[in-house]
Structures are given as C-alpha cells and as structure tokens.
C-alpha cells in the first residue's frame, strides 16, 4: 500500500522532495497515473501526486506561447487552444485506451515527460522541439528553472530537451511552457488501397519527398484498416495507405490533386485511390495517433519500433514469417519509420530478443510500451543503450538526483 503526497503548490513539491531526500525515501512521480504501465515498475511505497498542480498560468495567442502547471489535463489545454484555432503541433497521442486508463486524465507534464508525439512529427517535430521552458525541483529538493518563452540557442546542457523524455527520473516539473501554432483551416487525406508493405513504403517516400508538404503518412494492413471507425477505410476490403495534407483550403485541394497524380502509378493494377475530407480525415488520424483503435482488442503486449522508414517493411516481413506473429497486429506511421506491433504474451523474453535482434542492425530501437508488470520486471522496456551512453545517463542522473529517489528503476 502506497502513501500518497498531494502537493498543491511548487513549494509543497519542494518540501516533499527535500523530506524524501533527507530520508533517502524513493518517490514515484505521477500526474494522473495514465502512463504508469510504461517502463519498469517503480520501487517505491510513496507517490508524489501532481494532479493538484493544475491550471493554465499564461496564454498569449498572438505570441504563440502557453504555460501551465504540470498536472493540467491535456483536455483543458486542447479545449483552450481549439477555442482560439490553435494547437500543439506535435499532436500528442492519448494512450488511455492502450493503458486502459481514463482518457481525460492525461496531463501536460506526462506528455512532456514521455516526449509523446503523434503523426505530425514527420513535419512539425517531436514534443521536445516545442518545449520552451520549465520550473522544476531536482532530487535534492532544490527549485530551478530553465528555458523561457522563445526558442534560442544554448550552451551546456539544453535542460528542456534533457528533461523531455526522462520519465520523471531527473526532476519533478511543476510548470511547463510550450510553443503553440495555428490550427490548419482544412485537412484532407489521399488514400491508396491495396498496397503491400513494400509498395506502401515506396508510395509514402514519394509523397514525403514531394514539395506538397505532407503532414502524415501511415499504412494500415487490411485487418488494421477494417477496425477503423471511418466507413471508407473500414469498408475498403484492402490495406489502406494514408497521406495527409493540411493548410488553407485552396492549397490543400491543389496539393491533394497533385499527390493523386504523383501516386497514380502506385494505384495501378486494379488498386484504388480515394480521398477523405474534414471529419473523416480527422477521425482516421486520431485513430492512428492513439494506436489502440487499430490493433486487436485482446490481451497482447504492445511494442513501439522506431527504424529508418526504408527498413520498416523488411523488419516486419522477417518478424511475421520468422516468429509467427499475427499479420494483422501491426501498422506503420511516420512514413514507415514507426511500427506499432502487438505480440502474444506467452513468450515475452523470446519475443523481445527477436524484435530487438531485427531492429538493432537498422540503428533503430524497440520499446516495450505496454505489458503486464511481471513482464516489465523481467524485460527492459527501453532499448538497451551502449556502455558509453549509459555512463553519460548515469552521470546526469547523479548530478540532478544524487540519492536516486525520483522514479527509481523506471528507465532501467
């Protein structure tokens, strides 16, 4: 049974961490607990619950900047931005369905701590590229801040980029500042039907290398496409390759027409080409962003494979044929560079070895995103690093959290 500390202010957080440091008492840092199942289980009987640190503290639409306390729900931030026709361009996924938690519970602090980015990453960059600054408390209980309200060059450690993706192991963020951007006026998606994985890879590469400013490129094998809530996709009866275009209406229309002409060769031999507009397009990319709607609704482990886009199809071909994984339990995002893969829970160690052995030569990495606690205890959730990188990470950890009290074990 865990004790829960529920600070209401940044000073409360500082006092709680100071006390834990003095007692060498580990803390599990949580916002609303929606991604607690990601990474190794934290060895702590005391939770530091940041949900009480909630609320937008600064929003200047004309300056494209927003600051909020770390426990602020993403739903609140997205509603505020939507009312001003703005957005977080890195399109953070909502993984509530993946982890079987409350979708409305995701917080800004959790998104930044996990460096969560959606389909638009290929155009807009990752969460860390939109993370301007923060206030935080280190593992000694010392308050500090870094960054600011504009992007700028830095010397030494770029602390916002260091903390983004650190999963709460380096410091407890109390306030976060991010860049926001205008929302697109129109969104359309060109759909290529019936391509195999290799053909889809080539089609997505052609679209991404074109001058038409593609903001999303994903490939759904037939059974993944059949799980979509979008009728055109669900009823295609074939694999679906989706290319998204966003912006001003006339520009979107012209670029979609140009893409259809460019990709017509891939739609030959009886394969079709369609187009999604407005809500249907938005629904499809929300499904791709949030992952779970397109994968089997069963008890499976979930892997996130990041590889060079040209390597995605060969990696999956080897896995499906060599390891007997279900060929309907995966799909591609980021032009083929991101693979979401659901695997049986029966032989997790053998699965991890097979997946990582195939990803390693591509210079990619494989993350075990969601699995039972006993599996995450036994298998590294994050791709093993080289000795040199591990030594650097340990040195940074010691400098910010010398007693190792912040989310101990989460990353390794």
Residue pairs with C-beta under 8 A, 6 or more apart in sequence:
1 45
2 28
2 44
2 45
2 46
2 47
3 45
3 46
3 47
4 46
4 47
4 49
5 16
5 27
5 46
5 47
5 48
5 49
6 49
6 51
6 52
7 13
7 15
7 16
7 48
7 49
7 50
7 52
7 53
8 52
8 53
9 53
10 53
10 135
10 137
10 143
10 174
10 175
13 48
13 50
13 53
13 137
13 172
13 174
14 137
14 141
14 142
14 143
15 141
16 27
16 48
17 27
17 48
17 137
17 138
17 139
17 140
17 141
17 172
17 405
17 406
18 140
18 141
19 25
19 141
20 26
20 27
20 46
20 48
20 141
20 405
21 139
21 140
21 141
21 403
21 405
24 403
24 405
25 44
25 46
25 405
26 42
26 43
26 44
26 46
26 404
26 405
26 406
26 408
27 44
27 46
27 47
27 48
27 405
27 406
27 407
28 42
28 44
28 46
28 47
28 48
28 407
29 48
29 50
29 168
29 172
29 406
29 407
30 36
30 47
30 48
30 49
30 50
30 51
31 50
31 51
31 70
31 71
31 105
31 106
31 107
31 109
31 110
32 51
32 71
32 73
32 102
32 105
32 106
32 107
32 110
33 101
33 105
34 95
34 96
34 99
34 101
34 102
34 103
34 105
34 106
34 107
34 110
35 95
35 99
35 101
35 106
35 110
35 114
36 99
36 101
37 99
37 370
37 371
37 373
37 376
38 99
38 114
38 167
38 369
38 370
38 381
39 167
39 376
39 381
39 382
39 410
39 411
40 376
40 377
40 380
40 381
40 409
40 410
40 411
40 412
41 373
41 376
41 377
41 409
42 407
42 408
42 409
42 410
43 408
43 409
44 407
44 408
48 172
50 70
50 71
50 107
50 109
50 172
50 174
51 71
51 107
52 71
53 69
53 70
53 71
53 72
53 174
53 175
54 69
54 71
54 72
54 73
54 76
54 107
55 68
55 69
55 72
56 66
56 67
56 68
56 72
56 76
56 77
56 80
57 67
57 68
57 69
57 175
58 65
58 66
58 67
58 177
59 65
59 66
59 67
59 80
60 66
61 84
61 86
61 180
63 149
64 86
64 179
64 180
64 181
65 132
65 149
65 150
65 177
65 178
65 179
65 180
66 77
66 80
66 81
66 177
66 178
66 180
67 149
67 175
67 176
67 177
67 178
68 77
68 108
68 175
68 176
69 108
69 174
69 175
69 176
70 107
70 108
70 109
70 172
70 173
70 174
70 175
70 176
71 107
71 108
71 109
72 107
72 108
72 109
73 104
73 105
73 106
73 107
73 108
74 92
74 94
74 106
74 107
74 108
74 111
75 104
75 106
77 88
77 108
78 87
78 88
81 87
81 88
81 180
81 183
82 183
85 182
85 183
86 180
86 181
86 182
86 183
87 180
87 181
87 182
87 183
88 130
88 178
88 180
88 181
89 120
89 124
89 125
89 130
89 179
89 180
89 181
90 116
90 117
90 118
90 120
90 121
90 124
90 125
90 126
90 127
90 129
90 130
91 117
91 118
91 119
91 120
91 121
91 124
91 289
92 106
92 111
92 116
92 117
92 118
92 127
93 116
93 117
93 118
93 289
93 290
93 291
94 103
94 106
94 289
94 290
95 106
95 116
95 290
95 291
95 292
96 102
96 103
96 104
96 105
96 106
96 290
97 103
97 290
97 291
97 292
97 293
98 290
98 291
98 292
98 302
98 369
98 370
99 370
108 176
108 178
109 173
109 176
110 116
111 127
112 127
112 131
112 134
112 163
112 164
112 173
112 176
112 178
113 163
113 164
113 165
113 166
113 167
113 168
113 173
114 165
114 167
115 126
115 127
115 128
115 164
115 165
116 127
117 125
117 126
117 127
118 285
118 288
118 289
119 215
119 216
119 217
119 218
119 244
119 285
119 288
119 289
119 333
119 334
120 215
120 216
121 334
122 208
122 214
122 215
122 216
122 217
122 334
122 335
122 337
123 213
123 214
123 215
123 216
124 130
124 181
124 215
127 164
127 165
128 160
128 161
128 164
128 165
130 178
130 179
130 180
131 147
131 160
131 161
131 164
131 176
131 177
131 178
132 147
132 148
132 149
132 150
132 151
132 160
132 177
132 178
132 179
133 145
133 146
133 147
133 148
133 149
133 160
133 176
133 177
134 145
134 146
134 147
134 159
134 160
134 163
134 173
134 174
134 175
134 176
134 177
135 143
135 144
135 145
135 173
135 174
135 175
136 143
136 144
136 145
136 146
136 163
136 171
136 172
136 173
136 174
137 143
137 144
137 171
137 172
137 174
138 144
138 170
138 171
138 400
138 401
139 170
139 171
139 400
139 401
139 402
139 403
139 404
139 405
139 406
140 401
140 402
140 403
144 171
146 159
146 160
147 159
147 160
147 177
148 177
149 177
151 179
157 396
162 170
162 396
163 170
163 171
163 173
166 411
167 407
167 410
167 411
168 406
168 407
168 410
169 397
169 401
169 406
169 407
169 408
169 410
169 411
170 396
170 397
170 400
170 401
170 406
171 400
171 401
171 406
172 406
184 215
184 246
184 247
184 252
185 247
185 248
185 249
185 252
186 246
186 247
186 248
186 249
186 252
186 253
186 278
187 244
187 245
187 246
187 252
187 277
187 278
187 281
187 282
187 285
188 244
188 245
188 252
188 253
188 256
188 275
188 276
188 277
188 278
188 281
189 216
189 242
189 243
189 244
189 245
189 275
189 276
189 281
189 284
189 285
190 207
190 242
190 243
190 245
190 256
190 259
190 260
190 263
190 273
190 274
190 275
191 232
191 233
191 236
191 240
191 241
191 242
191 243
191 273
191 274
191 275
191 276
192 200
192 203
192 240
192 241
192 243
192 263
192 266
192 267
192 271
192 272
192 273
193 236
193 238
193 239
193 240
193 241
193 267
193 271
193 272
193 273
193 274
194 238
194 239
194 270
194 271
194 272
195 203
195 219
195 239
195 241
195 266
195 271
196 239
197 219
197 221
197 312
197 313
197 316
197 317
197 332
198 313
199 266
200 219
200 239
200 241
200 313
200 332
200 336
201 219
201 309
201 310
201 312
201 313
201 332
201 335
201 336
202 266
203 241
203 243
203 263
203 266
204 217
204 218
204 219
204 241
204 243
204 309
204 335
204 336
205 309
205 310
205 335
205 336
206 262
206 263
206 266
207 214
207 217
207 243
207 259
207 262
207 263
208 214
208 217
208 335
210 258
210 259
210 262
212 245
212 255
212 258
212 259
212 262
213 245
213 246
213 247
213 255
214 243
214 244
214 245
214 259
215 244
215 245
215 246
216 242
216 243
216 244
216 285
216 288
216 333
217 241
217 242
217 243
217 244
217 333
217 334
217 335
217 336
218 241
218 242
218 285
218 288
218 331
218 332
218 333
218 334
219 239
219 240
219 241
219 242
219 331
219 332
219 336
220 228
220 233
220 239
220 240
220 241
220 242
220 288
220 294
220 331
220 332
221 239
221 327
221 328
221 330
221 331
222 236
222 237
222 238
222 239
222 328
223 327
223 328
224 294
224 295
224 328
224 330
224 331
225 233
225 234
225 236
225 238
225 239
225 240
225 294
226 234
226 237
227 234
227 293
227 294
227 295
228 234
228 240
228 283
228 284
228 287
228 293
228 294
229 283
229 287
229 293
230 276
230 280
230 283
230 284
230 287
231 280
232 274
232 276
232 280
233 240
233 242
233 276
233 284
236 272
236 274
238 271
238 272
241 266
242 276
242 284
242 285
242 288
243 259
243 263
244 281
244 285
245 252
245 255
245 256
245 259
246 252
247 255
256 275
260 273
260 275
263 273
264 273
267 273
276 284
287 293
287 294
288 294
288 331
288 333
291 302
291 340
294 331
294 340
295 302
295 329
295 330
295 331
295 340
295 342
296 326
296 328
296 329
296 342
299 345
300 329
300 342
300 343
300 344
300 345
301 342
301 343
301 344
301 345
301 348
301 351
301 368
301 370
301 371
301 375
302 340
302 341
302 342
302 343
302 368
302 369
302 370
302 371
303 339
303 340
303 341
303 342
303 343
303 355
303 366
303 367
303 368
303 369
304 338
304 339
304 340
304 341
304 366
304 367
304 369
305 312
305 315
305 338
305 339
305 340
305 341
305 355
305 359
305 364
305 365
305 366
305 367
306 337
306 338
306 339
306 364
306 365
306 366
306 367
307 315
307 337
307 339
307 359
307 362
307 364
308 337
308 362
308 363
308 364
309 334
309 335
309 336
309 337
310 336
311 362
311 364
312 332
312 336
312 337
312 339
313 336
315 339
315 358
315 359
315 362
315 364
316 330
316 339
316 341
318 358
319 325
319 341
319 354
319 355
319 358
320 327
322 354
323 351
323 354
325 341
325 343
325 344
326 342
326 344
329 341
329 342
329 343
330 339
330 340
330 341
330 342
331 339
331 340
332 338
332 339
332 340
333 339
333 340
341 355
343 351
343 355
344 351
345 371
345 372
345 375
348 371
348 375
348 378
348 379
349 378
349 379
352 366
352 368
352 379
352 380
355 366
356 366
356 383
356 384
359 365
359 366
359 383
365 382
365 383
366 383
367 381
367 382
367 383
368 375
368 376
368 379
368 380
368 381
368 382
369 381
371 379
371 381
380 412
382 411
382 412
385 393
390 412
393 411
397 404
